[in-house]
Amino acid sequence: MTDIARRGLLLVMSSPSGAGKTTLSRRLLAADPSIAMSVSVTTRAPRPGEVNGRDYHFITQEDFARLRDRGDLLEYAEVFGNFYGTPKRPVMEALQAGRDVLFDIDWQGTQQLAQAMEEDLVRIFILPPSAEELRERLIGRAQDSASTVARRMAKAADEISHWPEYDYVIVNDDIDASDAEITAILRAERLRRRRRVGLTQFVRELTKNL
Ligand code: 5GP
């Protein structure tokens, strides 16, 4: 297949907790190992099963403040009383290597990324199919206390209100269908002319001998 050089893209997936975003991002990464996952730093405590360095870099408030003040975070936000941020260096390195980067960040972080690098950004918002389904998924996870579940339900409406700020919206009532939709979005976005920096050279060669 003709290989035309392109810039990497930044794929953001946002949703209220429990809409299936983590499952969808894991599937995407498993299906396409060329995608780099941006591992955020957070001041919140790890949940059972979460691995430091894979799910998050779990750090103290002091370390978070130091990273932020040094300008080492591409974006950051406070969510549920904890701080979350995206380390800048791994993202820049991946982009320079022509790799795509996947982000699981909230609407506040997405807005900041849009200000800094809108051209490279592809924003997907994941919606749960219904309020009942969202509640069941949050309770089913059983990783959070009842009060946390209630708080996350209350927060969901707030998070969902930002859906119009995204390029694509997926209603996740079937994980396989949603997965296929995300794959299709990624395939099309990778073909966008402005990312395919090798096209000029390719067309020059192509037309030389016409
Ligand atoms: P959780 O505590 O459930 O893992 O994440 C809570 C929320 O924080 C989710 O909406 C998640 O997308 C968001 N989040 C995780 N990492 C980051 C980050 O680095 N920046 C921002 N802005 N939000 C994040």
Residues whose N, C-alpha, C, O or C-beta is under 5 A from the ligand:
A	BS01	5GP	S15 S17 S40 V41 Y76 A77 V79 Y84 G85 T86 D104 I105 D106 Q108 G109
